[in-house]
Amino acid sequence: ELAHATARAGIATLEGAPGPFRESLVYGAAICLIELGSEEGAQACTDRVRQALDSGEALERFKAARES
């Protein structure tokens, strides 16, 4: 049940729900971007992740990955 609840919260976050799951996703993804060197600095990385969430891009990428 915990896994299902976590998955539902993750999907809700990708659909735009605010809260601690969103912040956790933002910071986790930003850390990945920092390690990959894809942006200049932590703020740019968090901004990029927030933009992907807010625009729906992250949800679309998730859906595409599920279909493949």
Predicted model as a PDB file, atoms N, CA, C, CB and O in Angstrom, pLDDT in the B-factor column:
MODEL        1                                                                  
ATOM      1  N   GLU A   1       0.814  -1.197   0.000  1.00 94.00           N  
ATOM      2  CA  GLU A   1       0.000   0.000   0.000  1.00 94.00           C  
ATOM      3  C   GLU A   1       0.862   1.266   0.000  1.00 94.00           C  
ATOM      4  CB  GLU A   1      -0.928  -0.005   1.201  1.00 94.00           C  
ATOM      5  O   GLU A   1       0.516   2.255  -0.647  1.00 94.00           O  
ATOM      6  N   LEU A   2       1.967   1.232   0.717  1.00 96.00           N  
ATOM      7  CA  LEU A   2       2.853   2.402   0.756  1.00 96.00           C  
ATOM      8  C   LEU A   2       3.416   2.706  -0.631  1.00 96.00           C  
ATOM      9  CB  LEU A   2       4.005   2.172   1.754  1.00 96.00           C  
ATOM     10  O   LEU A   2       3.502   3.868  -1.028  1.00 96.00           O  
ATOM     11  N   ALA A   3       3.796   1.667  -1.361  1.00 97.00           N  
ATOM     12  CA  ALA A   3       4.325   1.861  -2.715  1.00 97.00           C  
ATOM     13  C   ALA A   3       3.270   2.488  -3.623  1.00 97.00           C  
ATOM     14  CB  ALA A   3       4.805   0.520  -3.306  1.00 97.00           C  
ATOM     15  O   ALA A   3       3.581   3.372  -4.420  1.00 97.00           O  
ATOM     16  N   HIS A   4       2.030   2.034  -3.505  1.00 96.00           N  
ATOM     17  CA  HIS A   4       0.952   2.595  -4.324  1.00 96.00           C  
ATOM     18  C   HIS A   4       0.687   4.053  -3.963  1.00 96.00           C  
ATOM     19  CB  HIS A   4      -0.332   1.772  -4.153  1.00 96.00           C  
ATOM     20  O   HIS A   4       0.480   4.889  -4.843  1.00 96.00           O  
ATOM     21  N   ALA A   5       0.696   4.350  -2.686  1.00 96.00           N  
ATOM     22  CA  ALA A   5       0.474   5.731  -2.246  1.00 96.00           C  
ATOM     23  C   ALA A   5       1.595   6.641  -2.734  1.00 96.00           C  
ATOM     24  CB  ALA A   5       0.368   5.798  -0.711  1.00 96.00           C  
ATOM     25  O   ALA A   5       1.351   7.775  -3.146  1.00 96.00           O  
ATOM     26  N   THR A   6       2.809   6.142  -2.685  1.00 94.00           N  
ATOM     27  CA  THR A   6       3.960   6.925  -3.158  1.00 94.00           C  
ATOM     28  C   THR A   6       3.864   7.152  -4.662  1.00 94.00           C  
ATOM     29  CB  THR A   6       5.290   6.211  -2.810  1.00 94.00           C  
ATOM     30  O   THR A   6       4.133   8.252  -5.146  1.00 94.00           O  
ATOM     31  N   ALA A   7       3.482   6.115  -5.397  1.00 94.00           N  
ATOM     32  CA  ALA A   7       3.332   6.258  -6.850  1.00 94.00           C  
ATOM     33  C   ALA A   7       2.234   7.266  -7.180  1.00 94.00           C  
ATOM     34  CB  ALA A   7       3.014   4.893  -7.499  1.00 94.00           C  
ATOM     35  O   ALA A   7       2.404   8.088  -8.080  1.00 94.00           O  
ATOM     36  N   ARG A   8       1.121   7.213  -6.469  1.00 95.00           N  
ATOM     37  CA  ARG A   8       0.037   8.179  -6.706  1.00 95.00           C  
ATOM     38  C   ARG A   8       0.507   9.610  -6.417  1.00 95.00           C  
ATOM     39  CB  ARG A   8      -1.193   7.836  -5.829  1.00 95.00           C  
ATOM     40  O   ARG A   8       0.183  10.540  -7.155  1.00 95.00           O  
ATOM     41  N   ALA A   9       1.260   9.768  -5.351  1.00 95.00           N  
ATOM     42  CA  ALA A   9       1.780  11.098  -5.016  1.00 95.00           C  
ATOM     43  C   ALA A   9       2.757  11.583  -6.083  1.00 95.00           C  
ATOM     44  CB  ALA A   9       2.469  11.078  -3.637  1.00 95.00           C  
ATOM     45  O   ALA A   9       2.775  12.767  -6.417  1.00 95.00           O  
ATOM     46  N   GLY A  10       3.556  10.685  -6.611  1.00 94.00           N  
ATOM     47  CA  GLY A  10       4.493  11.049  -7.675  1.00 94.00           C  
ATOM     48  C   GLY A  10       3.774  11.493  -8.935  1.00 94.00           C  
ATOM     49  O   GLY A  10       4.153  12.491  -9.548  1.00 94.00           O  
ATOM     50  N   ILE A  11       2.743  10.764  -9.325  1.00 95.00           N  
ATOM     51  CA  ILE A  11       1.958  11.148 -10.501  1.00 95.00           C  
ATOM     52  C   ILE A  11       1.274  12.488 -10.264  1.00 95.00           C  
ATOM     53  CB  ILE A  11       0.910  10.064 -10.836  1.00 95.00           C  
ATOM     54  O   ILE A  11       1.249  13.342 -11.151  1.00 95.00           O  
ATOM     55  N   ALA A  12       0.723  12.671  -9.077  1.00 96.00           N  
ATOM     56  CA  ALA A  12       0.082  13.954  -8.757  1.00 96.00           C  
ATOM     57  C   ALA A  12       1.088  15.094  -8.860  1.00 96.00           C  
ATOM     58  CB  ALA A  12      -0.537  13.916  -7.342  1.00 96.00           C  
ATOM     59  O   ALA A  12       0.753  16.183  -9.326  1.00 96.00           O  
ATOM     60  N   THR A  13       2.304  14.847  -8.431  1.00 95.00           N  
ATOM     61  CA  THR A  13       3.354  15.865  -8.525  1.00 95.00           C  
ATOM     62  C   THR A  13       3.634  16.200  -9.985  1.00 95.00           C  
ATOM     63  CB  THR A  13       4.645  15.384  -7.828  1.00 95.00           C  
ATOM     64  O   THR A  13       3.754  17.372 -10.341  1.00 95.00           O  
ATOM     65  N   LEU A  14       3.738  15.179 -10.828  1.00 95.00           N  
ATOM     66  CA  LEU A  14       3.964  15.427 -12.257  1.00 95.00           C  
ATOM     67  C   LEU A  14       2.785  16.155 -12.893  1.00 95.00           C  
ATOM     68  CB  LEU A  14       4.215  14.107 -12.991  1.00 95.00           C  
ATOM     69  O   LEU A  14       2.946  16.856 -13.892  1.00 95.00           O  
ATOM     70  N   GLU A  15       1.608  15.988 -12.314  1.00 95.00           N  
ATOM     71  CA  GLU A  15       0.416  16.671 -12.820  1.00 95.00           C  
ATOM     72  C   GLU A  15       0.259  18.079 -12.249  1.00 95.00           C  
ATOM     73  CB  GLU A  15      -0.818  15.856 -12.501  1.00 95.00           C  
ATOM     74  O   GLU A  15      -0.695  18.782 -12.583  1.00 95.00           O  
ATOM     75  N   GLY A  16       1.194  18.493 -11.388  1.00 91.00           N  
ATOM     76  CA  GLY A  16       1.198  19.870 -10.908  1.00 91.00           C  
ATOM     77  C   GLY A  16       0.870  20.082  -9.446  1.00 91.00           C  
ATOM     78  O   GLY A  16       0.794  21.225  -8.995  1.00 91.00           O  
ATOM     79  N   ALA A  17       0.672  19.012  -8.693  1.00 95.00           N  
ATOM     80  CA  ALA A  17       0.336  19.177  -7.274  1.00 95.00           C  
ATOM     81  C   ALA A  17       1.521  19.758  -6.503  1.00 95.00           C  
ATOM     82  CB  ALA A  17      -0.089  17.826  -6.655  1.00 95.00           C  
ATOM     83  O   ALA A  17       2.643  19.270  -6.633  1.00 95.00           O  
ATOM     84  N   PRO A  18       1.278  20.791  -5.709  1.00 95.00           N  
ATOM     85  CA  PRO A  18       2.347  21.351  -4.877  1.00 95.00           C  
ATOM     86  C   PRO A  18       2.558  20.496  -3.624  1.00 95.00           C  
ATOM     87  CB  PRO A  18       2.017  22.810  -4.480  1.00 95.00           C  
ATOM     88  O   PRO A  18       1.741  19.634  -3.301  1.00 95.00           O  
ATOM     89  N   GLY A  19       3.653  20.748  -2.937  1.00 95.00           N  
ATOM     90  CA  GLY A  19       3.868  20.078  -1.661  1.00 95.00           C  
ATOM     91  C   GLY A  19       5.234  19.440  -1.542  1.00 95.00           C  
ATOM     92  O   GLY A  19       6.108  19.656  -2.381  1.00 95.00           O  
ATOM     93  N   PRO A  20       5.413  18.656  -0.500  1.00 94.00           N  
ATOM     94  CA  PRO A  20       6.731  18.090  -0.215  1.00 94.00           C  
ATOM     95  C   PRO A  20       7.227  17.102  -1.278  1.00 94.00           C  
ATOM     96  CB  PRO A  20       6.697  17.403   1.116  1.00 94.00           C  
ATOM     97  O   PRO A  20       8.431  17.003  -1.511  1.00 94.00           O  
ATOM     98  N   PHE A  21       6.311  16.374  -1.922  1.00 94.00           N  
ATOM     99  CA  PHE A  21       6.762  15.468  -2.977  1.00 94.00           C  
ATOM    100  C   PHE A  21       7.347  16.259  -4.139  1.00 94.00           C  
ATOM    101  CB  PHE A  21       5.601  14.580  -3.465  1.00 94.00           C  
ATOM    102  O   PHE A  21       8.356  15.863  -4.722  1.00 94.00           O  
ATOM    103  N   ARG A  22       6.713  17.373  -4.473  1.00 97.00           N  
ATOM    104  CA  ARG A  22       7.231  18.220  -5.559  1.00 97.00           C  
ATOM    105  C   ARG A  22       8.616  18.748  -5.204  1.00 97.00           C  
ATOM    106  CB  ARG A  22       6.266  19.400  -5.845  1.00 97.00           C  
ATOM    107  O   ARG A  22       9.537  18.689  -6.018  1.00 97.00           O  
ATOM    108  N   GLU A  23       8.757  19.260  -3.994  1.00 96.00           N  
ATOM    109  CA  GLU A  23      10.049  19.820  -3.593  1.00 96.00           C  
ATOM    110  C   GLU A  23      11.134  18.745  -3.584  1.00 96.00           C  
ATOM    111  CB  GLU A  23       9.942  20.474  -2.207  1.00 96.00           C  
ATOM    112  O   GLU A  23      12.270  18.999  -3.986  1.00 96.00           O  
ATOM    113  N   SER A  24      10.785  17.560  -3.131  1.00 95.00           N  
ATOM    114  CA  SER A  24      11.739  16.454  -3.137  1.00 95.00           C  
ATOM    115  C   SER A  24      12.153  16.101  -4.562  1.00 95.00           C  
ATOM    116  CB  SER A  24      11.140  15.226  -2.441  1.00 95.00           C  
ATOM    117  O   SER A  24      13.331  15.866  -4.832  1.00 95.00           O  
ATOM    118  N   LEU A  25      11.184  16.065  -5.467  1.00 95.00           N  
ATOM    119  CA  LEU A  25      11.476  15.769  -6.867  1.00 95.00           C  
ATOM    120  C   LEU A  25      12.340  16.867  -7.475  1.00 95.00           C  
ATOM    121  CB  LEU A  25      10.175  15.609  -7.669  1.00 95.00           C  
ATOM    122  O   LEU A  25      13.295  16.579  -8.197  1.00 95.00           O  
ATOM    123  N   VAL A  26      12.011  18.110  -7.190  1.00 96.00           N  
ATOM    124  CA  VAL A  26      12.791  19.235  -7.727  1.00 96.00           C  
ATOM    125  C   VAL A  26      14.250  19.123  -7.285  1.00 96.00           C  
ATOM    126  CB  VAL A  26      12.190  20.592  -7.265  1.00 96.00           C  
ATOM    127  O   VAL A  26      15.162  19.208  -8.109  1.00 96.00           O  
ATOM    128  N   TYR A  27      14.462  18.936  -6.005  1.00 96.00           N  
ATOM    129  CA  TYR A  27      15.840  18.920  -5.515  1.00 96.00           C  
ATOM    130  C   TYR A  27      16.585  17.664  -5.942  1.00 96.00           C  
ATOM    131  CB  TYR A  27      15.858  19.034  -4.004  1.00 96.00           C  
ATOM    132  O   TYR A  27      17.778  17.730  -6.237  1.00 96.00           O  
ATOM    133  N   GLY A  28      15.917  16.537  -5.981  1.00 96.00           N  
ATOM    134  CA  GLY A  28      16.567  15.310  -6.442  1.00 96.00           C  
ATOM    135  C   GLY A  28      16.976  15.405  -7.902  1.00 96.00           C  
ATOM    136  O   GLY A  28      18.092  15.037  -8.269  1.00 96.00           O  
ATOM    137  N   ALA A  29      16.062  15.902  -8.734  1.00 95.00           N  
ATOM    138  CA  ALA A  29      16.377  16.048 -10.158  1.00 95.00           C  
ATOM    139  C   ALA A  29      17.447  17.114 -10.376  1.00 95.00           C  
ATOM    140  CB  ALA A  29      15.112  16.401 -10.954  1.00 95.00           C  
ATOM    141  O   ALA A  29      18.309  16.962 -11.242  1.00 95.00           O  
ATOM    142  N   ALA A  30      17.394  18.193  -9.593  1.00 96.00           N  
ATOM    143  CA  ALA A  30      18.409  19.244  -9.717  1.00 96.00           C  
ATOM    144  C   ALA A  30      19.797  18.703  -9.369  1.00 96.00           C  
ATOM    145  CB  ALA A  30      18.061  20.441  -8.806  1.00 96.00           C  
ATOM    146  O   ALA A  30      20.784  19.046 -10.019  1.00 96.00           O  
ATOM    147  N   ILE A  31      19.864  17.862  -8.345  1.00 95.00           N  
ATOM    148  CA  ILE A  31      21.160  17.261  -7.990  1.00 95.00           C  
ATOM    149  C   ILE A  31      21.687  16.424  -9.153  1.00 95.00           C  
ATOM    150  CB  ILE A  31      21.031  16.386  -6.712  1.00 95.00           C  
ATOM    151  O   ILE A  31      22.881  16.451  -9.451  1.00 95.00           O  
ATOM    152  N   CYS A  32      20.803  15.689  -9.803  1.00 95.00           N  
ATOM    153  CA  CYS A  32      21.219  14.900 -10.976  1.00 95.00           C  
ATOM    154  C   CYS A  32      21.757  15.813 -12.075  1.00 95.00           C  
ATOM    155  CB  CYS A  32      20.036  14.061 -11.518  1.00 95.00           C  
ATOM    156  O   CYS A  32      22.795  15.524 -12.669  1.00 95.00           O  
ATOM    157  N   LEU A  33      21.053  16.915 -12.347  1.00 95.00           N  
ATOM    158  CA  LEU A  33      21.516  17.854 -13.376  1.00 95.00           C  
ATOM    159  C   LEU A  33      22.858  18.474 -13.007  1.00 95.00           C  
ATOM    160  CB  LEU A  33      20.479  18.955 -13.593  1.00 95.00           C  
ATOM    161  O   LEU A  33      23.718  18.667 -13.867  1.00 95.00           O  
ATOM    162  N   ILE A  34      23.031  18.784 -11.728  1.00 94.00           N  
ATOM    163  CA  ILE A  34      24.308  19.343 -11.277  1.00 94.00           C  
ATOM    164  C   ILE A  34      25.431  18.344 -11.539  1.00 94.00           C  
ATOM    165  CB  ILE A  34      24.248  19.709  -9.770  1.00 94.00           C  
ATOM    166  O   ILE A  34      26.485  18.703 -12.063  1.00 94.00           O  
ATOM    167  N   GLU A  35      25.194  17.096 -11.171  1.00 94.00           N  
ATOM    168  CA  GLU A  35      26.215  16.059 -11.368  1.00 94.00           C  
ATOM    169  C   GLU A  35      26.517  15.830 -12.843  1.00 94.00           C  
ATOM    170  CB  GLU A  35      25.766  14.750 -10.729  1.00 94.00           C  
ATOM    171  O   GLU A  35      27.653  15.521 -13.203  1.00 94.00           O  
ATOM    172  N   LEU A  36      25.513  15.980 -13.693  1.00 94.00           N  
ATOM    173  CA  LEU A  36      25.711  15.815 -15.132  1.00 94.00           C  
ATOM    174  C   LEU A  36      26.371  17.043 -15.768  1.00 94.00           C  
ATOM    175  CB  LEU A  36      24.376  15.538 -15.810  1.00 94.00           C  
ATOM    176  O   LEU A  36      26.837  16.991 -16.906  1.00 94.00           O  
ATOM    177  N   GLY A  37      26.402  18.146 -15.016  1.00 91.00           N  
ATOM    178  CA  GLY A  37      27.011  19.373 -15.530  1.00 91.00           C  
ATOM    179  C   GLY A  37      26.199  20.021 -16.632  1.00 91.00           C  
ATOM    180  O   GLY A  37      26.748  20.713 -17.489  1.00 91.00           O  
ATOM    181  N   SER A  38      24.887  19.800 -16.614  1.00 83.00           N  
ATOM    182  CA  SER A  38      24.066  20.295 -17.707  1.00 83.00           C  
ATOM    183  C   SER A  38      23.615  21.743 -17.541  1.00 83.00           C  
ATOM    184  CB  SER A  38      22.872  19.427 -17.854  1.00 83.00           C  
ATOM    185  O   SER A  38      23.085  22.336 -18.481  1.00 83.00           O  
ATOM    186  N   GLU A  39      23.815  22.310 -16.376  1.00 78.00           N  
ATOM    187  CA  GLU A  39      23.427  23.702 -16.122  1.00 78.00           C  
ATOM    188  C   GLU A  39      24.527  24.380 -15.308  1.00 78.00           C  
ATOM    189  CB  GLU A  39      22.052  23.780 -15.373  1.00 78.00           C  
ATOM    190  O   GLU A  39      25.368  23.718 -14.701  1.00 78.00           O  
ATOM    191  N   GLU A  40      24.503  25.684 -15.308  1.00 84.00           N  
ATOM    192  CA  GLU A  40      25.463  26.461 -14.534  1.00 84.00           C  
ATOM    193  C   GLU A  40      24.889  26.762 -13.153  1.00 84.00           C  
ATOM    194  CB  GLU A  40      25.829  27.771 -15.270  1.00 84.00           C  
ATOM    195  O   GLU A  40      24.170  27.748 -12.995  1.00 84.00           O  
ATOM    196  N   GLY A  41      25.179  25.961 -12.178  1.00 91.00           N  
ATOM    197  CA  GLY A  41      24.793  26.235 -10.804  1.00 91.00           C  
ATOM    198  C   GLY A  41      23.485  25.604 -10.367  1.00 91.00           C  
ATOM    199  O   GLY A  41      22.651  25.207 -11.181  1.00 91.00           O  
ATOM    200  N   ALA A  42      23.337  25.525  -9.058  1.00 93.00           N  
ATOM    201  CA  ALA A  42      22.176  24.874  -8.454  1.00 93.00           C  
ATOM    202  C   ALA A  42      20.872  25.599  -8.778  1.00 93.00           C  
ATOM    203  CB  ALA A  42      22.354  24.790  -6.951  1.00 93.00           C  
ATOM    204  O   ALA A  42      19.861  24.952  -9.052  1.00 93.00           O  
ATOM    205  N   GLN A  43      20.879  26.920  -8.750  1.00 94.00           N  
ATOM    206  CA  GLN A  43      19.648  27.668  -9.024  1.00 94.00           C  
ATOM    207  C   GLN A  43      19.160  27.415 -10.440  1.00 94.00           C  
ATOM    208  CB  GLN A  43      19.870  29.169  -8.809  1.00 94.00           C  
ATOM    209  O   GLN A  43      17.961  27.243 -10.656  1.00 94.00           O  
ATOM    210  N   ALA A  44      20.062  27.389 -11.400  1.00 94.00           N  
ATOM    211  CA  ALA A  44      19.675  27.116 -12.787  1.00 94.00           C  
ATOM    212  C   ALA A  44      19.085  25.720 -12.918  1.00 94.00           C  
ATOM    213  CB  ALA A  44      20.882  27.268 -13.725  1.00 94.00           C  
ATOM    214  O   ALA A  44      18.143  25.510 -13.682  1.00 94.00           O  
ATOM    215  N   CYS A  45      19.633  24.771 -12.178  1.00 95.00           N  
ATOM    216  CA  CYS A  45      19.125  23.400 -12.225  1.00 95.00           C  
ATOM    217  C   CYS A  45      17.729  23.303 -11.628  1.00 95.00           C  
ATOM    218  CB  CYS A  45      20.071  22.458 -11.486  1.00 95.00           C  
ATOM    219  O   CYS A  45      16.848  22.671 -12.211  1.00 95.00           O  
ATOM    220  N   THR A  46      17.519  23.923 -10.473  1.00 95.00           N  
ATOM    221  CA  THR A  46      16.177  23.873  -9.878  1.00 95.00           C  
ATOM    222  C   THR A  46      15.167  24.616 -10.751  1.00 95.00           C  
ATOM    223  CB  THR A  46      16.194  24.474  -8.457  1.00 95.00           C  
ATOM    224  O   THR A  46      14.015  24.196 -10.862  1.00 95.00           O  
ATOM    225  N   ASP A  47      15.588  25.705 -11.363  1.00 96.00           N  
ATOM    226  CA  ASP A  47      14.703  26.442 -12.269  1.00 96.00           C  
ATOM    227  C   ASP A  47      14.312  25.566 -13.460  1.00 96.00           C  
ATOM    228  CB  ASP A  47      15.385  27.742 -12.758  1.00 96.00           C  
ATOM    229  O   ASP A  47      13.152  25.554 -13.871  1.00 96.00           O  
ATOM    230  N   ARG A  48      15.274  24.840 -14.010  1.00 95.00           N  
ATOM    231  CA  ARG A  48      15.001  23.972 -15.160  1.00 95.00           C  
ATOM    232  C   ARG A  48      14.004  22.880 -14.795  1.00 95.00           C  
ATOM    233  CB  ARG A  48      16.301  23.343 -15.681  1.00 95.00           C  
ATOM    234  O   ARG A  48      13.091  22.588 -15.568  1.00 95.00           O  
ATOM    235  N   VAL A  49      14.172  22.279 -13.628  1.00 96.00           N  
ATOM    236  CA  VAL A  49      13.265  21.220 -13.193  1.00 96.00           C  
ATOM    237  C   VAL A  49      11.868  21.788 -12.957  1.00 96.00           C  
ATOM    238  CB  VAL A  49      13.794  20.539 -11.911  1.00 96.00           C  
ATOM    239  O   VAL A  49      10.878  21.198 -13.389  1.00 96.00           O  
ATOM    240  N   ARG A  50      11.783  22.909 -12.286  1.00 96.00           N  
ATOM    241  CA  ARG A  50      10.469  23.524 -12.033  1.00 96.00           C  
ATOM    242  C   ARG A  50       9.770  23.869 -13.354  1.00 96.00           C  
ATOM    243  CB  ARG A  50      10.624  24.800 -11.162  1.00 96.00           C  
ATOM    244  O   ARG A  50       8.558  23.699 -13.481  1.00 96.00           O  
ATOM    245  N   GLN A  51      10.524  24.345 -14.314  1.00 96.00           N  
ATOM    246  CA  GLN A  51       9.948  24.675 -15.617  1.00 96.00           C  
ATOM    247  C   GLN A  51       9.404  23.416 -16.297  1.00 96.00           C  
ATOM    248  CB  GLN A  51      11.001  25.359 -16.517  1.00 96.00           C  
ATOM    249  O   GLN A  51       8.322  23.440 -16.884  1.00 96.00           O  
ATOM    250  N   ALA A  52      10.162  22.316 -16.214  1.00 96.00           N  
ATOM    251  CA  ALA A  52       9.711  21.052 -16.814  1.00 96.00           C  
ATOM    252  C   ALA A  52       8.431  20.556 -16.148  1.00 96.00           C  
ATOM    253  CB  ALA A  52      10.812  19.981 -16.703  1.00 96.00           C  
ATOM    254  O   ALA A  52       7.549  20.024 -16.822  1.00 96.00           O  
ATOM    255  N   LEU A  53       8.325  20.724 -14.844  1.00 96.00           N  
ATOM    256  CA  LEU A  53       7.112  20.323 -14.132  1.00 96.00           C  
ATOM    257  C   LEU A  53       5.946  21.254 -14.486  1.00 96.00           C  
ATOM    258  CB  LEU A  53       7.356  20.327 -12.606  1.00 96.00           C  
ATOM    259  O   LEU A  53       4.850  20.789 -14.799  1.00 96.00           O  
ATOM    260  N   ASP A  54       6.184  22.550 -14.438  1.00 96.00           N  
ATOM    261  CA  ASP A  54       5.117  23.530 -14.663  1.00 96.00           C  
ATOM    262  C   ASP A  54       4.578  23.499 -16.093  1.00 96.00           C  
ATOM    263  CB  ASP A  54       5.623  24.922 -14.346  1.00 96.00           C  
ATOM    264  O   ASP A  54       3.394  23.752 -16.314  1.00 96.00           O  
ATOM    265  N   SER A  55       5.430  23.193 -17.051  1.00 96.00           N  
ATOM    266  CA  SER A  55       5.017  23.184 -18.450  1.00 96.00           C  
ATOM    267  C   SER A  55       4.330  21.891 -18.866  1.00 96.00           C  
ATOM    268  CB  SER A  55       6.207  23.419 -19.328  1.00 96.00           C  
ATOM    269  O   SER A  55       3.708  21.827 -19.927  1.00 96.00           O  
ATOM    270  N   GLY A  56       4.440  20.856 -18.028  1.00 95.00           N  
ATOM    271  CA  GLY A  56       3.884  19.554 -18.388  1.00 95.00           C  
ATOM    272  C   GLY A  56       4.877  18.658 -19.095  1.00 95.00           C  
ATOM    273  O   GLY A  56       4.578  17.497 -19.374  1.00 95.00           O  
ATOM    274  N   GLU A  57       6.062  19.187 -19.390  1.00 96.00           N  
ATOM    275  CA  GLU A  57       7.088  18.407 -20.089  1.00 96.00           C  
ATOM    276  C   GLU A  57       7.470  17.152 -19.304  1.00 96.00           C  
ATOM    277  CB  GLU A  57       8.333  19.267 -20.332  1.00 96.00           C  
ATOM    278  O   GLU A  57       7.619  16.079 -19.889  1.00 96.00           O  
ATOM    279  N   ALA A  58       7.625  17.277 -18.004  1.00 96.00           N  
ATOM    280  CA  ALA A  58       8.024  16.117 -17.190  1.00 96.00           C  
ATOM    281  C   ALA A  58       6.959  15.025 -17.254  1.00 96.00           C  
ATOM    282  CB  ALA A  58       8.265  16.538 -15.721  1.00 96.00           C  
ATOM    283  O   ALA A  58       7.290  13.846 -17.373  1.00 96.00           O  
ATOM    284  N   LEU A  59       5.700  15.403 -17.177  1.00 96.00           N  
ATOM    285  CA  LEU A  59       4.616  14.427 -17.252  1.00 96.00           C  
ATOM    286  C   LEU A  59       4.591  13.761 -18.621  1.00 96.00           C  
ATOM    287  CB  LEU A  59       3.264  15.097 -16.963  1.00 96.00           C  
ATOM    288  O   LEU A  59       4.409  12.547 -18.713  1.00 96.00           O  
ATOM    289  N   GLU A  60       4.771  14.531 -19.677  1.00 97.00           N  
ATOM    290  CA  GLU A  60       4.777  13.968 -21.027  1.00 97.00           C  
ATOM    291  C   GLU A  60       5.937  12.988 -21.218  1.00 97.00           C  
ATOM    292  CB  GLU A  60       4.862  15.091 -22.067  1.00 97.00           C  
ATOM    293  O   GLU A  60       5.766  11.938 -21.837  1.00 97.00           O  
ATOM    294  N   ARG A  61       7.103  13.325 -20.693  1.00 95.00           N  
ATOM    295  CA  ARG A  61       8.253  12.413 -20.790  1.00 95.00           C  
ATOM    296  C   ARG A  61       7.992  11.132 -20.008  1.00 95.00           C  
ATOM    297  CB  ARG A  61       9.534  13.097 -20.271  1.00 95.00           C  
ATOM    298  O   ARG A  61       8.361  10.043 -20.447  1.00 95.00           O  
ATOM    299  N   PHE A  62       7.353  11.267 -18.843  1.00 95.00           N  
ATOM    300  CA  PHE A  62       7.023  10.100 -18.043  1.00 95.00           C  
ATOM    301  C   PHE A  62       6.056   9.195 -18.803  1.00 95.00           C  
ATOM    302  CB  PHE A  62       6.421  10.522 -16.693  1.00 95.00           C  
ATOM    303  O   PHE A  62       6.252   7.982 -18.864  1.00 95.00           O  
ATOM    304  N   LYS A  63       5.011   9.790 -19.382  1.00 95.00           N  
ATOM    305  CA  LYS A  63       4.040   9.009 -20.147  1.00 95.00           C  
ATOM    306  C   LYS A  63       4.707   8.302 -21.340  1.00 95.00           C  
ATOM    307  CB  LYS A  63       2.900   9.921 -20.641  1.00 95.00           C  
ATOM    308  O   LYS A  63       4.420   7.138 -21.621  1.00 95.00           O  
ATOM    309  N   ALA A  64       5.585   9.010 -22.022  1.00 96.00           N  
ATOM    310  CA  ALA A  64       6.278   8.424 -23.165  1.00 96.00           C  
ATOM    311  C   ALA A  64       7.157   7.258 -22.735  1.00 96.00           C  
ATOM    312  CB  ALA A  64       7.120   9.481 -23.875  1.00 96.00           C  
ATOM    313  O   ALA A  64       7.230   6.244 -23.430  1.00 96.00           O  
ATOM    314  N   ALA A  65       7.815   7.393 -21.605  1.00 95.00           N  
ATOM    315  CA  ALA A  65       8.676   6.314 -21.110  1.00 95.00           C  
ATOM    316  C   ALA A  65       7.850   5.089 -20.723  1.00 95.00           C  
ATOM    317  CB  ALA A  65       9.501   6.795 -19.905  1.00 95.00           C  
ATOM    318  O   ALA A  65       8.287   3.957 -20.926  1.00 95.00           O  
ATOM    319  N   ARG A  66       6.672   5.308 -20.174  1.00 92.00           N  
ATOM    320  CA  ARG A  66       5.783   4.192 -19.796  1.00 92.00           C  
ATOM    321  C   ARG A  66       5.299   3.442 -21.019  1.00 92.00           C  
ATOM    322  CB  ARG A  66       4.581   4.703 -18.994  1.00 92.00           C  
ATOM    323  O   ARG A  66       5.086   2.231 -20.959  1.00 92.00           O  
ATOM    324  N   GLU A  67       5.122   4.144 -22.128  1.00 93.00           N  
ATOM    325  CA  GLU A  67       4.605   3.527 -23.354  1.00 93.00           C  
ATOM    326  C   GLU A  67       5.668   2.755 -24.123  1.00 93.00           C  
ATOM    327  CB  GLU A  67       4.011   4.587 -24.250  1.00 93.00           C  
ATOM    328  O   GLU A  67       5.343   1.900 -24.948  1.00 93.00           O  
ATOM    329  N   SER A  68       6.931   3.051 -23.858  1.00 88.00           N  
ATOM    330  CA  SER A  68       7.986   2.372 -24.633  1.00 88.00           C  
ATOM    331  C   SER A  68       8.500   1.135 -23.946  1.00 88.00           C  
ATOM    332  CB  SER A  68       9.137   3.311 -24.888  1.00 88.00           C  
ATOM    333  O   SER A  68       9.385   0.460 -24.472  1.00 88.00           O  
TER     334      SER A  68                                                      
ENDMDL                                                                          
END                                                                             
